[in-house]
Amino acid sequence: MSDDHIEKRRYPRHELHKSVRIEIDGEVVVGETSDISQGGVSIHAENHLSNDAFVHMHIETIGEMTGHVVRTSNDSFAVRFDPVEEERLRLAKHLKSMFEKD
C-alpha cells in the first residue's frame, strides 16, 4: 500500500449488517447498516437524506444513537455520531464485545 493511501480514520470500522430505523423531521426511514465505528455508521436505504441532517436512530442490537448525516449517495449515507458521552461509552463497550477477542 502506498503512503498516499493511509487510513485517516479516528476509529476502526467494523462490517455490521443490522436493521436500522431512522427518524428525521417526523419521518421514519428504514435501512441496514453496512459498517460501524465509534465515530459513525454507514447505512444503505432507499431514501435520500440531506447532508448535515440530524437523525435519531435505533440500530438493532446497538440501541439508540443520534448523529448528523455527513455523506450521501444514491442508495446510502453515512452518519457521524454526536459526541454524547453516554452513547459513545455504550457503543464502545458493545463494539468491543462484538469484534475484539479476549
URHU-V632028 format. One record per residue. N is the residue number from 1. OMEGA is omega in whole degrees, -180 to 180 (none if undefined). BURIAL is I if it has 16 or more other C-alpha atoms within 10 Angstrom, else O. D_CENTER is the distance of its C-alpha to the mean C-alpha in Angstrom with 2 decimals. Layout:
n=<N:N>
omega=<OMEGA:OMEGA>
burial=<BURIAL:BURIAL>
d_center=<D_CENTER:D_CENTER>
//
This chain:
n=<1:2:3:4:5:6:7:8:9:10:11:12:13:14:15:16:17:18:19:20:21:22:23:24:25:26:27:28:29:30:31:32:33:34:35:36:37:38:39:40:41:42:43:44:45:46:47:48:49:50:51:52:53:54:55:56:57:58:59:60:61:62:63:64:65:66:67:68:69:70:71:72:73:74:75:76:77:78:79:80:81:82:83:84:85:86:87:88:89:90:91:92:93:94:95:96:97:98:99:100:101:102>
omega=<-178:177:180:-176:180:179:-176:-178:-180:-178:177:177:177:176:-179:180:-180:177:180:177:-175:174:180:179:177:178:178:177:179:-180:179:177:173:172:-176:172:176:-178:-177:-175:172:-174:172:179:180:-178:176:177:-179:174:-179:179:176:180:172:-173:166:-179:180:-179:179:-180:-175:177:175:179:180:177:-179:180:178:171:-176:-175:179:175:179:180:172:-179:173:-177:176:-171:-179:178:-178:-180:179:179:180:179:-179:180:179:-179:-179:-168:180:177:178:none>
burial=<O:O:O:O:O:O:O:O:O:O:O:O:I:O:O:I:I:O:I:I:I:I:I:O:O:O:O:O:I:I:I:I:I:I:I:I:I:I:I:I:I:I:I:I:I:O:O:O:I:O:O:O:O:I:I:I:I:I:I:O:O:O:O:I:I:I:I:I:I:I:O:I:O:O:O:I:I:I:I:I:I:I:O:O:O:O:I:I:O:I:I:O:O:O:I:O:O:O:O:O:O:O>
d_center=<26.48:27.73:27.14:25.80:22.63:21.51:17.87:17.05:13.61:13.84:11.89:12.23:9.73:10.36:10.83:9.76:11.03:10.72:11.52:9.54:11.73:10.95:13.83:14.79:18.41:19.81:18.48:16.33:14.15:13.49:11.42:10.06:7.04:8.51:6.98:5.04:6.84:8.22:7.36:3.77:1.55:4.90:6.76:10.55:12.65:16.18:15.78:15.61:13.92:15.38:14.10:13.98:13.69:12.70:10.70:11.03:9.12:10.51:8.75:11.80:13.07:10.46:11.64:11.20:8.60:9.25:8.33:9.68:9.34:10.35:11.22:12.60:14.83:17.04:14.86:11.23:9.04:6.27:5.09:6.42:6.79:10.50:12.81:14.05:15.78:15.98:12.29:11.76:14.73:13.88:10.53:12.60:15.33:13.49:12.02:15.55:17.22:15.39:15.63:18.47:22.05:24.62>
//
